[in-house]
Amino acid sequence: MIALDYLEDDLSEWFVFGELGLNGAVKENIQLYPLMLSLANQKLISKAIVPHASLSKLSKIPNIEFYGVKTLQEAITLLKNQTTASPSINAGGIEYPYYEINSEKYYYLKEYEDDFLDVKGQEVAKRSAIVAAAGFHNILFEGSPGCGKSMIAKRLRYILPPLKNDEILDIAKLETLDFKEPAFKPKRSFRSPHHSSTLASVFGGGSHKAQIGEVGLSHRGILFFDELPHFSKGVLEALREPMEDSKIRISRVNSKIEYPAEFLFVGAMNPCPCGNLLDESKECRCNELEIQRYKNRLSDPFLDRVDINVTMQNVNVGDKSSYSSKEMHKMVVEAHIFSKERGQENFNAKLNDREIEKFCILDEEANSILDIAINRYSLSFRSIKKVQKVGRTIADLDSSKLITKKHILEALSYRRR
């Protein structure tokens, strides 16, 4: 900075970033990308001098001119000749397949590392996975060990809706905060903490500086809890807020930070401690008290935030493959396009009360069925809204403007019994 005092030109529009070595070399820093993206989103920066090694990553950020330098002397020379200097690279786009709706590009990836063809049988679970992916609905799989709960959860990532440019940049920022090299792919994150994880590791924390946790890192992707009842009561109850509000708040003496946390929650659990309660060929070794204690680990307020509940079928020798991930992804994309073309911004699962009233329109027969279900099952206000939103997603998969009888019946079939 002492060297810059000798420059006579106005430097108010310039920002300089990088680590300076003792030999005058300007080095890259892994935290530079999230910092630059944050400044760009706030429209606080238009020109930036950065380490030359960072150009490939930073060029993805729009509306900023980047000037790459390798040494301090190059930076000083550039500022002396700022009127004639040209950007090393202008903001580049995301080079992946996309479709455009209302002047907005949605990028997708045709890569299916884990394919649903590997899952034999389980047609109900596959159908529910399509619905969950299309509307970003929280989903809970319950079934015997080895029936395919984790397999479906891990494959769900590859059939999720496409991403906008700014969403891809957000995911890259989270990868950087997780000390990974950002890939800049239209590929949503998948976080799967172990059930022994602490409250701080799941939600973030730190005594002096609040660090991001698994919930924050799952933003715009999937948060998968395997062996759900074995997570601590504190973790499960604290998860209710981000599942409902799509935000995570960390409060410490020295700082209070709020992270966005719009994720698709996926849970997997056995029907009982030994896992054999639903298995026709194995005997359950649990007594009623043990089963009740196991079930009681999940509170009603927590379960009320799950949109889709699926009881997995028994595994049979004759079970065959049906849908591939490519076919399922196509269904999700078509439903996504259908929802966007009616002017809807948020996923169906994230619709607020005003948006539910606007977009979740039931025909007369569907309304009658919902009224009967409300009285018969004593549905809470939250449950009613979730049935409407799941019904909207099922209607989108059918390209139907109205939620009809069959859509609301399927939505009701996913409610917890």
C-alpha positions in Angstrom: 0.0 0.0 0.0 3.0 2.3 0.6 3.8 2.0 -3.1 0.3 3.0 -4.1 0.7 6.3 -2.3 3.1 7.4 -5.1 0.4 6.9 -7.8 -1.3 10.2 -8.8 -4.4 8.6 -10.5 -7.7 8.0 -8.8 -7.8 4.4 -7.6 -11.3 4.5 -6.1 -12.8 1.9 -8.5 -9.9 -0.5 -8.2 -9.7 -3.4 -5.7 -6.5 -5.4 -5.2 -6.6 -9.0 -3.8 -4.0 -11.7 -3.2 -1.3 -12.9 -0.8 2.0 -11.1 -1.1 5.2 -13.2 -0.8 8.5 -11.9 0.6 9.9 -12.1 -2.9 7.1 -9.8 -4.3 5.1 -12.7 -5.8 1.3 -12.4 -5.7 -0.1 -15.7 -4.6 -3.6 -17.3 -4.8 -5.8 -17.7 -1.7 -8.5 -20.4 -1.5 -10.9 -17.9 0.3 -10.6 -15.3 -2.5 -13.5 -16.7 -4.6 -16.2 -16.5 -2.0 -15.1 -13.0 -1.0 -15.2 -11.8 -4.6 -18.6 -13.4 -5.2 -20.0 -11.7 -2.1 -18.7 -8.3 -3.3 -20.1 -8.9 -6.8 -23.6 -9.9 -5.5 -23.6 -6.6 -3.5 -22.5 -4.7 -6.6 -19.6 -3.1 -4.7 -16.9 -3.9 -7.2 -16.3 -3.5 -11.0 -12.5 -3.8 -11.4 -10.2 -6.1 -9.5 -6.5 -7.0 -9.6 -6.1 -10.6 -8.6 -3.5 -13.3 -8.6 -3.0 -14.7 -12.1 -3.5 -18.2 -10.8 -7.0 -17.3 -9.7 -8.3 -16.1 -13.1 -9.8 -19.4 -14.2 -12.1 -19.5 -11.2 -12.8 -15.9 -10.8 -13.7 -15.5 -14.5 -17.0 -17.3 -13.8 -18.2 -14.3 -11.7 -20.2 -11.9 -13.9 -20.0 -8.1 -14.1 -16.4 -7.7 -13.0 -13.2 -7.0 -15.0 -10.3 -9.0 -13.8 -6.6 -8.1 -14.2 -4.3 -10.9 -13.4 -0.8 -10.2 -12.0 2.1 -12.5 -10.9 4.1 -9.9 -8.9 3.7 -6.7 -7.0 5.6 -4.8 -9.6 3.1 -5.9 -12.3 0.3 -4.6 -10.1 1.9 -1.2 -9.7 2.7 -0.9 -13.4 -0.9 -1.8 -14.2 -2.2 0.9 -11.9 0.2 3.5 -13.4 -1.2 2.7 -16.9 -4.8 2.0 -15.8 -6.3 4.1 -18.7 -4.8 1.8 -21.3 -4.9 -1.5 -19.4 -7.1 -4.3 -20.7 -8.7 -7.0 -18.6 -6.8 -10.2 -18.5 -10.1 -12.0 -18.9 -13.8 -11.0 -18.9 -16.5 -12.8 -17.0 -17.2 -16.1 -18.7 -20.3 -18.2 -18.8 -21.1 -21.7 -17.7 -20.5 -24.0 -20.6 -23.1 -26.7 -20.1 -26.4 -27.7 -21.8 -29.2 -25.4 -20.9 -32.7 -24.3 -21.8 -34.1 -20.8 -21.5 -37.4 -19.6 -19.9 -38.3 -16.0 -19.6 -34.7 -14.9 -20.5 -33.3 -17.1 -17.7 -30.9 -19.9 -18.5 -31.2 -23.2 -16.6 -28.1 -25.5 -16.8 -28.1 -29.2 -16.4 -25.7 -32.1 -16.5 -26.2 -35.4 -18.4 -24.0 -37.4 -16.1 -25.4 -40.2 -13.9 -22.6 -41.7 -11.9 -25.1 -43.7 -9.8 -28.1 -44.9 -11.9 -31.6 -45.8 -10.7 -31.3 -48.9 -13.0 -29.2 -50.4 -10.2 -32.3 -50.3 -7.9 -34.4 -53.4 -8.4 -38.1 -53.2 -7.7 -39.2 -50.5 -5.3 -41.5 -48.8 -7.8 -43.4 -46.8 -5.1 -40.1 -45.5 -3.7 -38.9 -44.5 -7.2 -42.1 -42.7 -8.0 -41.9 -40.8 -4.7 -38.2 -39.9 -5.5 -39.4 -38.3 -8.8 -42.0 -36.3 -6.9 -39.5 -35.3 -4.2 -36.9 -34.2 -6.8 -39.4 -32.3 -9.0 -40.8 -30.2 -6.1 -37.8 -30.3 -3.7 -40.0 -32.1 -1.1 -38.5 -33.5 2.1 -38.8 -37.3 2.1 -38.4 -40.1 4.6 -37.7 -43.7 3.6 -38.6 -46.5 6.1 -37.7 -50.1 5.5 -35.7 -53.2 6.3 -31.9 -53.1 6.1 -30.7 -53.7 2.5 -34.0 -52.8 0.8 -32.4 -49.8 -1.1 -33.0 -46.7 1.1 -29.5 -45.4 0.8 -29.2 -46.4 -2.8 -32.2 -44.3 -3.8 -31.0 -41.3 -1.6 -27.6 -41.2 -3.3 -29.1 -41.4 -6.8 -31.6 -38.7 -6.1 -28.9 -36.1 -6.5 -28.6 -36.8 -10.3 -32.3 -36.2 -11.1 -32.7 -32.8 -9.3 -33.9 -29.8 -11.3 -31.4 -27.7 -13.3 -29.5 -24.7 -11.9 -29.3 -21.0 -12.8 -25.9 -19.3 -13.3 -25.9 -17.6 -9.9 -26.9 -20.9 -8.2 -23.9 -22.7 -9.7 -21.7 -19.9 -8.4 -23.2 -20.3 -4.9 -22.5 -24.0 -4.9 -18.9 -23.2 -6.0 -18.6 -20.8 -3.1 -19.7 -23.5 -0.7 -17.2 -25.9 -2.1 -14.5 -23.4 -1.5 -15.7 -22.9 2.1 -15.4 -26.7 2.5 -11.8 -26.4 1.3 -12.5 -28.1 -2.1 -11.6 -26.9 -5.6 -14.8 -25.5 -7.1 -16.0 -27.4 -10.1 -18.5 -24.9 -11.5 -20.8 -27.7 -12.7 -24.6 -27.6 -12.6 -24.5 -30.4 -10.0 -26.2 -30.0 -6.7 -24.4 -30.8 -3.5 -25.0 -34.0 -1.4 -24.1 -33.9 2.3 -24.4 -37.0 4.5 -23.2 -36.4 8.1 -22.8 -39.5 10.4 -25.4 -40.0 13.1 -22.6 -39.4 15.7 -22.0 -35.9 14.4 -22.1 -33.1 16.9 -24.5 -30.2 16.9 -21.7 -27.8 15.9 -20.5 -29.9 13.0 -24.1 -30.2 11.6 -25.2 -26.6 12.1 -21.9 -24.8 12.3 -20.2 -22.9 15.1 -17.0 -22.0 16.7 -16.1 -20.0 19.9 -14.8 -16.9 18.1 -15.8 -17.2 14.4 -19.0 -19.0 13.4 -18.1 -21.6 10.8 -20.5 -23.1 8.3 -21.7 -26.6 9.0 -23.3 -29.5 7.0 -26.7 -27.9 6.9 -25.3 -24.7 5.3 -23.1 -26.7 2.9 -26.1 -28.6 1.7 -27.7 -25.3 0.4 -29.4 -25.9 -3.0 -28.7 -29.7 -2.7 -29.5 -32.7 -0.6 -29.0 -33.2 3.2 -29.2 -37.0 3.8 -29.5 -38.4 7.4 -29.1 -42.2 7.3 -30.1 -44.1 10.4 -32.3 -41.1 11.3 -33.4 -42.1 14.8 -29.8 -42.5 16.0 -29.1 -38.8 15.6 -29.2 -36.9 18.8 -32.4 -35.3 19.9 -30.7 -31.9 19.9 -29.7 -32.2 16.3 -33.1 -33.4 15.1 -35.1 -30.7 16.9 -32.6 -28.0 15.8 -33.2 -29.2 12.2 -36.8 -28.1 12.3 -36.0 -24.4 11.7 -34.0 -24.8 8.5 -36.4 -27.4 7.2 -39.2 -24.8 7.6 -37.4 -21.5 6.9 -34.5 -22.5 4.6 -32.1 -20.6 6.9 -29.7 -21.5 9.6 -28.8 -18.9 12.3 -25.6 -19.2 14.4 -25.4 -17.0 17.5 -22.2 -16.5 19.4 -21.0 -13.9 21.8 -18.8 -12.3 19.2 -20.9 -12.9 16.1 -24.4 -13.7 14.8 -24.4 -15.2 11.3 -27.3 -16.3 9.1 -26.6 -18.8 6.3 -29.1 -19.7 3.5 -30.1 -23.4 3.8 -32.5 -24.3 1.0 -32.0 -28.1 0.9 -34.0 -31.2 0.1 -34.0 -33.3 3.3 -33.8 -37.1 2.9 -34.1 -39.4 5.8 -33.7 -43.2 6.1 -34.6 -45.4 9.0 -35.4 -49.0 10.0 -38.9 -49.8 11.2 -37.5 -51.0 14.5 -34.2 -51.4 16.3 -33.4 -54.8 14.8 -34.8 -53.7 11.4 -36.9 -56.8 10.7 -40.4 -55.6 11.7 -41.5 -55.2 8.0 -39.6 -58.2 6.7 -41.8 -61.2 5.9 -38.9 -63.7 6.0 -37.2 -62.6 9.2 -38.5 -62.5 12.7 -38.4 -59.2 14.6 -36.5 -59.5 17.9 -37.9 -56.3 19.4 -40.6 -56.0 22.0 -43.3 -53.3 21.8 -41.6 -51.0 24.3 -38.3 -51.1 22.4 -40.1 -50.3 19.1 -42.0 -47.4 20.8 -38.8 -45.9 22.2 -37.2 -46.2 18.8 -40.2 -44.4 17.1 -40.3 -41.7 19.9 -36.8 -40.5 18.9 -38.6 -38.6 16.1 -41.0 -36.0 17.5 -44.3 -35.1 15.8 -43.2 -31.5 15.1 -40.1 -32.9 13.3 -42.1 -35.5 11.3 -44.7 -32.8 10.4 -42.0 -31.1 8.3 -41.5 -34.2 6.1 -43.6 -33.9 2.9 -43.3 -37.5 1.7 -43.2 -40.7 3.8 -42.4 -44.0 2.0 -42.6 -47.5 3.4 -40.1 -49.6 1.4 -41.2 -53.0 -0.1 -39.5 -56.3 0.6 -36.7 -57.3 -1.7 -37.7 -60.2 -4.0 -35.5 -62.3 -6.3 -37.8 -61.5 -9.3 -37.4 -57.7 -8.9 -36.3 -55.9 -12.0 -35.0 -52.5 -13.1 -37.5 -50.0 -14.5 -36.7 -46.4 -14.8 -33.1 -45.1 -15.5 -31.8 -41.9 -14.0 -31.9 -40.3 -17.4 -35.6 -41.1 -17.8 -36.4 -39.9 -14.3 -34.4 -36.7 -14.8 -36.3 -35.9 -18.0 -39.6 -36.1 -16.1 -38.2 -33.8 -13.4 -37.0 -31.3 -16.1 -40.3 -31.3 -17.9 -42.2 -30.6 -14.6 -39.6 -27.8 -13.8 -40.3 -26.2 -17.2 -44.0 -26.5 -16.7 -43.8 -24.7 -13.3 -41.5 -21.9 -14.6 -43.7 -21.2 -17.6 -46.6 -20.3 -15.3 -44.4 -17.6 -13.6 -43.5 -19.5 -10.5 -40.1 -18.7 -8.9 -39.8 -21.1 -6.0 -39.9 -24.8 -5.8 -43.4 -26.2 -4.9 -42.1 -27.3 -1.4 -40.9 -23.7 -0.7 -44.1 -21.9 -1.7 -45.5 -19.4 0.9 -49.2 -19.0 1.8 -49.8 -16.4 -0.9 -48.1 -18.5 -3.6 -50.0 -21.6 -2.5 -53.3 -19.7 -3.0 -52.1 -18.6 -6.5 -50.6 -21.8 -7.9 -52.1 -24.7 -6.0 -55.6 -24.6 -7.4 -57.7 -27.7 -6.9 -60.7 -28.7 -9.0 -64.0 -29.3 -7.3 -63.6 -33.1 -6.8 -60.1 -32.7 -5.4 -61.3 -30.0 -3.0 -64.0 -32.4 -1.7 -61.5 -35.2 -1.1 -59.1 -32.8 0.7 -62.0 -31.7 3.0 -62.8 -35.3 3.8 -59.2 -36.0 4.6 -58.9 -32.9 6.9 -61.8 -34.1 9.0 -60.9 -37.8 9.0 -57.2 -37.4 9.8 -57.3 -34.1 11.8 -54.7 -32.6 9.5 -52.8 -29.6 10.9 -52.5 -26.3 8.9 -49.0 -27.3 7.9 -50.1 -30.8 6.8 -52.9 -29.3 4.6 -50.4 -27.0 2.9 -47.9 -29.8 2.4 -50.6 -32.0 0.8 -51.5 -29.1 -1.6 -47.9 -28.5 -2.5 -47.1 -32.2 -3.1 -50.3 -32.4 -5.2 -49.1 -29.4 -7.2 -45.8 -31.3 -8.0 -47.7 -34.4 -9.0 -49.9 -32.3 -11.3 -46.8 -30.7 -12.8 -45.5 -34.1 -13.7 -48.7 -34.6 -15.6 -48.5 -31.1 -17.1 -51.9 -30.4 -15.5 -52.9 -26.8 -14.7 -55.3 -27.9 -12.0 -54.7 -30.4 -9.1 -57.2 -33.1 -9.8 -58.6 -36.0 -7.8 -55.8 -38.5 -8.7 -53.2 -35.9 -7.8 -54.6 -35.2 -4.4 -55.1 -38.9 -3.7 -51.5 -39.7 -4.4 -50.4 -36.7 -2.3 -52.5 -38.0 0.6 -50.9 -41.5 0.2 -47.5 -40.0 1.1 -48.8 -38.6 4.5 -47.5 -40.2 7.7 -49.8 -42.8 9.1 
